[in-house]
């Protein structure tokens, strides 16, 4: 049984026109900074994901001054080829 019972939304997808747009949270590597818990929307019909203007502006602020918003974390990186 699916946990998502109703995908109908009042928001229309700008790509396909479906009313199946739902809020999500994303993690993205943006301009050299790993940003977590970014609010976005996703259309379940076509897969289009969008950020609103306020979110993009905040991401720009974070990328411009990561020392103000981010913490430094070491992580392993593997190369397979």
N, C-alpha and C positions, 0 to 999 in steps of 0.2 A: 504494500500500500504506500502510495506516495505521500510525503509530508506536505507537498505543495498542492493544495486543494483548489485554489482559484488563481489562475495566472492573468485574469482580466484586470487591466489597469486603466486608469483615466488618462495616462500618458501614452501618446502615440509615438511609435518608433519613427524616427526621421529617415531611416533607411528603407524599411519595407511597409510601413504604415500600420502594422499590427498593434493591437492594444494589449501586448504581453510584456510590457516593460516593468521590471522589478528592481528594487534597490539591492545592491551587492556591496561588498568590501573587497578591495584588491590590494596586492602588494606589487610594487613596480620599481624597477631600477630606472631612475629618472635623472638624467644629466649627472651621472656619477654618484648618486645617493640612492640607497635602498629605502624606499618609503613604504611603510606598512599601514594597513587599515584605512585605505583611501576610499571614501564614499564614491560610488559610481552607479550607473544603471545598466542593465543588460536586457536585451530583447530575447526572449526565449524562442521566438520564431526564426530570426535570422542570425542571432549571436552578436549583434552590434553592441558595443560597450561604449558608454559616454561618461565624461566628467562634466560637471557644470562649471561655469566661469569662475565662481568663488573657489572651487577646489583647485582648478588649474593655477589660479593666482597664488594660492597657498603653496602649491607644489613648487612654483617658481621661487617663492621666498625661501623655502627650505633648501632648494638647490643653490641659491645665491649665498646663503649663510648656513651651511650645514652644522658648523660648530655651535650655533645658537639653538638648533632644533634636534640634532642627532647625537648619538653616542657612538664612539668607535668600538667596533666589535671585530675580533679576529675570526676568520672562518676558513676551513680547508677548501682548497681549489684543486680539482683533479683534471688532468688533461688525458683524454683517451685516444687521441690520434696525433 
